[in-house]
Amino acid sequence: MKTSQYVRQEKAIASADSGGIRERWLWGLRLLRDPEAFSPGSSQLKPGRADELTKAAKSAGLRLSEREIRYRLQCARTYRTETEIRHACAEFGDWSALRSAGFPTFEAPEDEPPADHRTQLERDHDHARALVDLIGEQGALFPLRDFEPIVTTLKQLQDYADQQEELTARFVEHGKKRRAYLDRLIQAADYDLSMTWRDAHNRLGDAETEGLDSEEIAA
């Protein structure tokens, strides 16, 4: 079970200045949806999971009890949507008050989707993974960080491809010049590859090396 994200959220809870209800709720949602936390069909944490979380928090200098974990899970099970947690935050000033009230229910629109417990970084990462799975190997041809498939036009892809081809052509031409110069150096050294660059260059005739000291040696 990975505990690093739980610890990061625990730090956010410790620094929360608005009562900490939402932060604890998000933590509880993450645990509730963690496939490694529960056995299939069970509402109870797997043996040892709570202990892992409390020890991870303690290692980071934070306090977390098994009872607190149960409260957070109860909160996450009670409030599944953004509307519900907003009502809870508005009704109660802080976590202690909401906990003491026993997590009363609030209504939410029937068609409202479940709340997303992920951070923005996690959402971006998961979205990119999903796009790669959808597009396959072709996704590597255009950087997904710059081109969102559902909004990027073919004209934008064409412009990018043209730009990359121009850059590639420049690199190829530069590579040809580099190879030609190296071949002349090897010939001047009588194919002795242990000779230094400078010594081989000095062996080239004046006509051959004219104008190369500042340009080709720096290439």
C-alpha positions as CSV (number, residue, x, y, z in Angstrom):
1,M,0.0,0.0,0.0
2,K,1.4,3.4,-1.0
3,T,1.2,5.9,1.8
4,S,3.1,8.9,0.4
5,Q,0.0,10.6,-1.0
6,Y,-1.8,10.1,2.3
7,V,1.1,11.7,4.2
8,R,1.0,14.7,1.8
9,Q,-2.7,15.1,2.4
10,E,-2.1,14.7,6.1
11,K,0.3,17.7,6.0
12,A,-2.4,19.7,4.2
13,I,-4.8,18.8,7.0
14,A,-2.3,19.9,9.6
15,S,-1.9,23.3,7.9
16,A,-5.6,23.8,7.1
17,D,-7.0,27.0,8.5
18,S,-10.7,26.5,7.6
19,G,-11.6,23.8,10.0
20,G,-10.1,20.9,8.0
21,I,-13.4,19.3,7.0
22,R,-12.8,19.2,3.3
23,E,-9.2,18.1,3.7
24,R,-10.2,15.2,5.9
25,W,-13.0,14.3,3.6
26,L,-10.7,14.1,0.6
27,W,-8.3,11.9,2.6
28,G,-11.2,9.6,3.5
29,L,-12.4,9.4,-0.2
30,R,-8.9,8.4,-1.3
31,L,-8.8,5.6,1.3
32,L,-12.4,4.5,0.5
33,R,-11.5,4.1,-3.2
34,D,-8.0,2.6,-2.6
35,P,-8.2,-0.9,-4.1
36,E,-5.4,-2.1,-1.8
37,A,-7.2,-0.9,1.4
38,F,-10.3,-3.2,1.4
39,S,-10.9,-6.8,0.5
40,P,-13.5,-7.3,-2.2
41,G,-17.0,-6.9,-0.8
42,S,-15.8,-5.8,2.6
43,S,-16.4,-2.5,4.3
44,Q,-13.6,-3.1,6.8
45,L,-10.0,-2.1,6.2
46,K,-7.7,-5.0,5.5
47,P,-5.7,-6.0,8.6
48,G,-2.6,-3.8,9.1
49,R,-3.8,-1.0,6.7
50,A,-4.7,1.4,9.5
51,D,-1.4,0.7,11.2
52,E,0.5,1.4,8.0
53,L,-1.2,4.8,7.7
54,T,-0.6,5.8,11.4
55,K,3.0,4.8,11.2
56,A,3.6,6.7,8.0
57,A,2.1,9.8,9.5
58,K,4.2,9.4,12.7
59,S,7.3,9.1,10.6
60,A,6.5,12.5,9.1
61,G,6.0,14.0,12.5
62,L,2.2,13.9,12.3
63,R,-0.4,12.5,14.6
64,L,-3.1,10.1,13.2
65,S,-5.1,7.5,15.2
66,E,-7.2,4.6,14.0
67,R,-10.3,6.2,15.4
68,E,-9.6,9.3,13.3
69,I,-9.3,7.1,10.2
70,R,-12.7,5.6,11.0
71,Y,-14.2,9.1,11.3
72,R,-12.8,10.1,7.9
73,L,-14.1,7.0,6.3
74,Q,-17.5,7.7,7.8
75,C,-17.4,11.2,6.4
76,A,-16.4,9.9,2.9
77,R,-19.2,7.3,2.9
78,T,-21.8,10.0,4.0
79,Y,-20.8,12.7,1.6
80,R,-20.2,11.4,-2.0
81,T,-20.5,14.7,-3.9
82,E,-19.2,18.2,-3.9
83,T,-22.7,19.6,-3.1
84,E,-22.9,17.5,0.1
85,I,-19.5,18.4,1.5
86,R,-20.2,22.1,0.7
87,H,-23.4,21.9,2.8
88,A,-21.4,20.1,5.6
89,C,-18.7,22.8,5.6
90,A,-21.3,25.6,5.6
91,E,-23.3,24.0,8.4
92,F,-20.4,23.2,10.7
93,G,-17.5,25.4,11.5
94,D,-14.8,22.8,11.9
95,W,-14.1,19.0,11.9
96,S,-14.8,18.6,15.6
97,A,-18.3,20.1,15.3
98,L,-19.1,17.9,12.3
99,R,-17.8,14.8,13.9
100,S,-19.7,15.5,17.1
101,A,-22.9,15.9,15.1
102,G,-22.5,12.4,13.7
103,F,-22.1,13.5,10.0
104,P,-25.7,14.3,9.2
105,T,-26.8,13.8,5.6
106,F,-27.4,16.5,3.0
107,E,-29.2,16.3,-0.3
108,A,-27.5,16.6,-3.6
109,P,-28.8,16.6,-7.2
110,E,-29.5,13.1,-8.4
111,D,-27.4,13.5,-11.5
112,E,-24.4,14.9,-9.7
113,P,-21.3,12.7,-10.3
114,P,-19.2,11.5,-7.3
115,A,-16.6,13.9,-6.2
116,D,-13.0,13.5,-7.4
117,H,-10.5,13.0,-4.6
118,R,-7.4,13.3,-6.8
119,T,-5.1,16.3,-6.9
120,Q,-4.7,18.3,-10.1
121,L,-1.3,16.7,-10.7
122,E,-2.9,13.2,-10.4
123,R,-5.7,14.2,-12.7
124,D,-3.3,15.5,-15.3
125,H,-1.2,12.3,-15.0
126,D,-4.2,10.0,-15.3
127,H,-5.5,12.0,-18.2
128,A,-2.2,11.7,-20.1
129,R,-2.1,7.9,-19.4
130,A,-5.7,7.5,-20.7
131,L,-4.8,9.4,-23.9
132,V,-1.7,7.3,-24.5
133,D,-3.9,4.2,-24.1
134,L,-6.5,5.6,-26.4
135,I,-4.1,6.7,-29.2
136,G,-1.5,4.0,-28.8
137,E,2.0,4.4,-30.2
138,Q,0.9,7.3,-32.4
139,G,0.6,9.4,-29.3
140,A,4.4,9.5,-28.9
141,L,4.7,11.3,-32.3
142,F,3.1,14.5,-30.9
143,P,3.8,15.5,-27.3
144,L,0.6,15.2,-25.3
145,R,1.6,17.9,-23.0
146,D,1.3,20.4,-25.9
147,F,-1.4,18.8,-28.0
148,E,-4.7,17.8,-26.4
149,P,-6.3,15.3,-28.9
150,I,-9.9,16.4,-28.3
151,V,-9.1,20.1,-29.1
152,T,-6.0,20.0,-31.3
153,T,-6.6,20.6,-35.0
154,L,-4.9,18.8,-37.8
155,K,-3.5,22.2,-39.0
156,Q,-1.7,22.5,-35.6
157,L,-0.3,19.0,-36.0
158,Q,0.8,19.9,-39.6
159,D,2.5,23.1,-38.4
160,Y,4.3,21.2,-35.7
161,A,5.4,18.4,-38.1
162,D,6.7,21.0,-40.7
163,Q,8.7,22.7,-37.9
164,Q,10.2,19.5,-36.7
165,E,11.1,18.4,-40.2
166,E,12.9,21.7,-40.8
167,L,14.9,21.2,-37.6
168,T,15.7,17.6,-38.5
169,A,17.0,18.7,-41.9
170,R,19.3,21.2,-40.2
171,F,20.6,18.6,-37.9
172,V,21.1,16.2,-40.8
173,E,23.1,18.8,-42.8
174,H,25.2,19.6,-39.7
175,G,25.8,15.9,-39.2
176,K,27.0,15.5,-42.8
177,K,29.5,18.4,-42.3
178,R,30.7,16.9,-39.0
179,R,31.2,13.4,-40.6
180,A,33.0,14.9,-43.7
181,Y,35.4,16.8,-41.4
182,L,36.0,13.7,-39.2
183,D,36.8,11.6,-42.3
184,R,39.4,14.1,-43.4
185,L,41.0,14.1,-40.0
186,I,41.2,10.3,-40.0
187,Q,42.8,10.3,-43.4
188,A,45.3,13.0,-42.3
189,A,46.2,10.8,-39.3
190,D,46.8,7.8,-41.6
191,Y,43.9,6.1,-39.9
192,D,45.6,6.2,-36.5
193,L,42.6,6.7,-34.2
194,S,44.8,7.2,-31.2
195,M,46.1,10.5,-32.6
196,T,44.6,13.6,-30.9
197,W,42.1,15.9,-32.7
198,R,44.6,18.8,-32.7
199,D,47.5,16.8,-34.1
200,A,45.3,15.4,-36.9
201,H,43.9,18.8,-37.7
202,N,47.5,20.2,-37.9
203,R,48.3,17.6,-40.5
204,L,45.7,18.9,-42.8
205,G,47.1,21.2,-45.5
206,D,46.6,25.0,-45.4
207,A,44.2,24.9,-48.2
208,E,42.2,22.1,-46.6
209,T,42.0,23.8,-43.2
210,E,41.6,27.4,-44.3
211,G,38.7,28.9,-42.3
212,L,38.1,25.7,-40.3
213,D,39.8,26.6,-37.0
214,S,37.0,28.8,-35.7
215,E,34.1,27.1,-37.4
216,E,34.5,23.3,-37.9
217,I,36.6,22.6,-34.8
218,A,33.8,24.2,-32.8
219,A,31.1,22.2,-34.6
